[in-house]
């Protein structure tokens, strides 16, 4: 316990020290904070003297400032910035399309990336800002490459179609501290927005009848991976609900009722999209940043038998030399013989891992035989030892060509957890290798459980406090 307290204090001291020498703000369109300094905004409090100091821990949107404290970057001294009504702050007129966004740095710190988020089309401007106010996928990103930017830096970003008052959240993530800078930009769209268009990005195929207890859900993906907030799910209550045309219609109807940037159904000549009994296309708004939609059917387990899968990424990079392995976590409810098999588009077995489990979990590492760029399927099957229906779950996996040599590792995370120390290398669930930071940070490397994965390498919200990507 005492060691944990010392480690926490050391991390806190590191964060405070970093705040003194890395600063910047968005100067065009002017951020809320710089307008406080220049007189465009009034009643701002202390931030008018430090518009460059809106700094807090990285990790947005899963981490970062708390809801209701986003504009102030969780800094009580700058709390006036968190006031939020439709008339409180001066706004800058913009148009949809290519828009320059300029940062001015008072200390141009080495940079990991810049990300820009915009409020959802249905946000409430009279409620304090929260994660629900913003789209979870950035509409613009720029890699910093770990280098210091010039004192003034402009990004040309494609601003999504909107109307009226909106807010841009600009995030500058520095590379050798745990912090980011958070700037809010109050903007108002000039003139009528471009018409909203819809693009088909997935299909609901009514291929089989389902049984009571089965579930059907959408899996929605953007550039950064799967986006859980756009998931829609229905449960099959009876035989009639499970008829293939009926559940397809019910899922399409539920998507239309729950989502604002997704529509499901068949498109009419006038462009309207309505649910149908049968096959339905899933459409996404052109300004949403969403890239594809998959449909997942989860069969109700027979009796008390179930198969749970986690830790599988949707995309992996092929090293220029060295092997490629894909790891995933499987948990058996009951006694199951589990097999994870990677199949290419032609159905060829490219790698397999197996385990015999009895109400337990294990990390499976699937070695990929002669990997090539393309789309694959990871098929995970659980065969009940007592007999009965084989459980199967299938996930789309993309392999991309890359460079560099695949680094070696000491453990497949979280195996050997108690022995982790500075320099220990592990293969994480995303298929990448991470090295445990030396003292005083190595203690975080051993902090993990199935219910607390904040420091899980490459996955947890605070993994960079403990690990270095290799």
N, C-alpha and C positions, 0 to 999 in steps of 0.2 A: 504493500500500500504506500509506504514512504517513497519507494522508488518511483511509483506512478505519479505522486505529487511533485517530485523533483522534475520529472520529465515534462509535466504539464506546465510548470513554471518556466522551464527553459524555453518551451515553445512559445509561451506568452511573451517572454522577453524578446524573442526573435521578432515577433509580429510588431511590437511597439517600436523596436529599433528601425524596422524597415520603413515605417511611416514617415520618418524624418527626411528621407532622401529620394523618394520616388513620387512625383506629383504630375498632374495634368488635368485638363478639362477640354470639353468640346466647345470650340469657339464659333463654329458655323455648321448648321444652324445653331445659334447660341443656346447653351445649356441653361437650365433654370438657375444654376449657381452663378454663372458668369453674368447673367442679367441682374442678379442681386448686386454684384459688385458695380456694374455699369449704370445702375439706376433704373433699368427696365422693370425690375421687380422690387417691391418694397416690403417692409416688415419681415425681413429674412433672418435677422439675428446674426450670429457670429460668422456664418458662411460667407457673408459679403467680404470678409477679410481673408478668407481661405477658400476660394472657389475651386482650387486645385486639390483639395484634401479629402475628397469623398472616397475613402478607402475602407475596404472590409475584406474578409476572407473570400477566396475564390469558390467556384463550384456552382454558379448559377446555371440552371434554375433549381437544382436539387439543394444546393447550398446557397451561400451569400446572405445578404440582408434579410431580416425577417419580414413577413407580410406586414404592411402598415408602416414600415421603416425603410422602404426601398429607396425613396428619393434622398433620404438623409444618409444612406449607406450605414444604417444602424448606429449613427453617431448622435448621442443625445444633445450635443452642443449645436448640431445642425437640424434639430427636430422641426423647426418651422417649415423646412422644405417638404415635410410629409403632409402638410395641409393640402386638401384636394377638393376643389369644386370646379365647375365648368368655367368660372370667371376669375379664379384666384390668380392665375399666372399669365404673363404676357406670352403671346403665341407668335410663331414665325410662319409666314405663308409659304406653302410648298405645293408641288405638283407630283403626281405619280410618275414613275419612270426614273431615269438616271439622275441621282442627286448627290452632289459632293458633300461629304461629312468631314470636317477638319478638326483635328486635335492640336492643341497648343500645350507644350510640355515645359514646366518650370524645372523639371529634372527628368530627362528622357531615359527612363529605366529600361533595361533589357526586357524584351517583350515575348510572351508566348503567342498571344493572338488578340485580335479585336473582334467583338461580336455585337450585332445590332438586332434588337427585338422591337416589335411594334405592338401596340394594344390591339386586342381582338376587335372585330367589327362591332360586336355587341357589348363592349365594355361600358361600365358606368362611371362617368367622369366626376360624379359627386360622392364617391367612396374612396377611402385611402387605397393606394396602389397595393395590389397583391399579385402573386404569381398568376392567379386566375384572370387578372386584367390583361396579361400579355400572351401572345402566341408563344408556345414553348420552343419553336424552331426559329433560329435567327434568319432574318431575310437577307443578311449580308455578313460575311465573315472574311477576315484577312489574317494570314499567318504572319507572326512576327519573327519566326526563325530564331528566337533567343537573342536577337541583336537589339542594340539601341536604335530607336528611330530618330530621324532628325527632329529639331525642336518644334517644327510645324509639319504635320503629316495629313494628307487628304486622301480619303477613300471615295471612289465613285461607286455608289450603291444604287441598286434598282429598288426604288421605294414602291411598296405594294399599293394597289388601288384601295382607297378609303375615301370617306367623305367627312367633312366637319373636323372637330377637335380630336386629335390623337396624341399619343406620347411615344417617343422613341426612347428605349433604354439602351444606352451605349456602354459596353463593358470592355475595359482595357485590362487584360490579364497579364501581369508581369511574370517573368520566367524564373527568377531565383528567390522569390519569397512565396508565401502562401496566399498573397493578397491580390485583389483586383480593384479597379476604380470603377465606380458606378455613376453615370451622369444621366439625368432625365432631360429630354428635349421636348418642350411643348410646341406642337405644330398644328396648323389648321390647313386643310386642303383647299386650294384655290380653284373654284369652278366645279363642274360636274365630274365625278370620277369616271374612268373608263368602265364600260359595261362588264359585269361579272360573267366569266365563261367557265364552263365545267368540262373536265377531261376525264375519260374513263381510265381508271387505274386498277381495276380489279373486277372480278365476276363472282356472283353467287350461283354456283352450279347445283341444281336440285338433283343430285346423282343417286342418292339413297334415301330410303325411309329411315327415320330415327325412332328411338324408343324413349319411353318416359324416363326422366333422369339424365338424358343426354343434354349436352350444351353446345351451342354454336356461337362463335364470336368472330369479330373482325380483329385483325392485327394490322395496324396502320404504321407506315414507315416514312420517315423523312430522311434528309441527307445524313443526319447524325444517328440514325437507327430507329428502333421501334419507339412509338410514342403512346404510352399507356393511356393518356387522357382522352384519346380518340377511340378507345375500344368500346364496342357495343356488343352485348351478349344477351341471348335469349335461352331459356330453359324449356325443355320439352315436358309438358305436364301430362299428356295423355296420347293415345294412339292417333287421334285426329290432328293434334298439333304436330305429330311426327311425320305425317305424310309429306313427301318430298316437296310438292308444290306449295303446301301450306307453310312449312317452316321457312322456305325461301321468301315467301310474301311477308311473313311476320318479322323476319330479320330485316328486310328492306324497310318495312314500316317503322321499326324501332330506330334504325339508323336515322331516318328522316325526322323522327320526333326528338332525338337526343342531340344530334350534331348540327352545327351551323356551317361547317366547311365541307361536309360530306353529304351526298345524296345517293340514293339507291333506287333502282327501278329501270323502266324502259323509257327512252326519250322519244317524245312525240315530235311531230313536224314543227310545232311552235316553240320547241326547246324545253318544254316542261318535262319533268322527270317524275314518274309515278310508279309505285310498287306494282309488281305483277305476280300472278300465280304461275311460277315457273322460273326461268332464268332471269336474273336481274344484274345489270351492270352497276358497279360502284364508282361514282364520280367524285372528284375532288375539285374545290375551287382553284382557279388558276393562280390566285395570289396567296394560297395557303402554304406553299412550300412542301406539301405532301407529295410523295413519289410513287407509292404503291400500296395496295390493300390486299391482304390475304384473308381467306376464310378458314377458320380452324374448327373442327368438330371434335369434341371431347366426349367419348362414349362413357356412359355410367359404368363404373367397375362392377364386376360380378361379386356379390357379397361384400366382404371387407378387403378386397384386393384392389390396389391402385398403383399407378406409376407416375412419379413426379419428376420433372426435368427442369433444370435451371442452369445458368452460367454459360449458355451457348450464345455466341455472337452471330449476327447475321452476315458478317464480312470478315475475311482474314486476308493478310498479305503474304504472298509466296516469297520467301527469301531467295536471293540470287544464288546462294549455295547453302548447303546444310538441309536437314530434314524439316518438314512441316508437320506439326501435330495439332489436333483440335481436341480440347478438353471440355467436358460437360459434367455436371453433377446429376446423379440419378438417385432417387430414393424409392424404395419399395415399401408399400403397405401390404403386409402379408409376405408369403414366400414366392419369389419370382426369380427366374433365370433371365437376366437382362442382356440384350445385345444392342449396341449402337453401331450402325453401318452407314458409311458415306457412299452415296451412289452418284455417278455423273449423269449428264443429260441422257446418255444412251442406256442407263441402267447398269453400268459396270461397277462392280464393287471396288472402291478405291481405298478401303481401310475399315477395320472393325475392332471393337473392344467389347469384352464380355465380363459379366460379374454374376455371382450367385448371392442373392441378398435375402435376408429374412428380417423384415421390419427394420431396415437399416439403410444407410446411404453410402455412396462411394463416388469418387471422381474417376471417370473413365477418360483415358487418353487415347484418341484414335489417330494412329500414324497414317498420313496420307501418302499413298503410293503414286509416284510420278505426278505431282500436282500440276495442273494447268489452269490458266485463267478461265472462268466460266461459272455457271450456276449449277449447284449440286443440291442433293436432298440428304439430310441427316435423318435416318429412320431409326427410331428407338422403340424396341419391342420388349415387352415383359411377358414371359410365358409362365402362368401359374403352375406350380409343382403339383397342386391338388387337382389339376385339370380345369377346363373351362376356357372361355374366350381369351385369345391372346390380346394383350393391350398394345396399342401402337400409337406413336406420335411422330409426326413428320414435320421437319423444319427446313425452310429454304436457307441455303448457305451460299455465299458468293466468294470465290477465290479471285484475288486481284494480283497481277504481276507487281513485283516490288524489287527492292534492292537490298544489299547488305547480307551479312552472314547471320544465320540463326544462332543466337548465343546459347551456351549450355546453361544448365540449371541444376540445383541441388535437390529440390523437392517439387512435386506437383502440389500447389496450394490446395487445401491447408494441411497436407500431410507433414508430419514433423514439426507442427506449430510451436511446441514448447522449446525447441532447440534453435529457433530463429535468432540471429544476432547480426550485427553489422557485417555486411558482405555476403550474407546468405542470398542465393538466387533461387527464385521460384518460378514455375510455369503457372501463370494465372488462368482463370476460366475464359479469358478472351483470347487465349492462344499466344500471349506475349510473355516475355521474361522480365522480371522486376528484381532489383537488388535492394536488400534492406539497408536503410541509412545507418551510419555509425552512431555511437553514443553522442548526444543524449536522446536520439530519436528512435533507437532500435527497440525500445520497449513497446512502441506502438505496433511493431510488426507482429507481436504475439497476441494482440488484442483482436480476437475474432470469435464469433459464434454464429450459428444459423440465424439468430435473431438480432445480431449486432455486427453488421459488416461494414461499418463506417471506414475502417482502415484496410479493407480487402484490396489488394493491389490491382490498379487499373479499373476498379469497379466501384468501390466505396466513395462516399462523398468527400472523405478526407484522406484518401490514399496517398496523396503527395506529401503529407506530413511524415510518412513512414518509409516510402519506397521511391526508388529511382528507376525509370523505364530504361531497359537495355535493348 
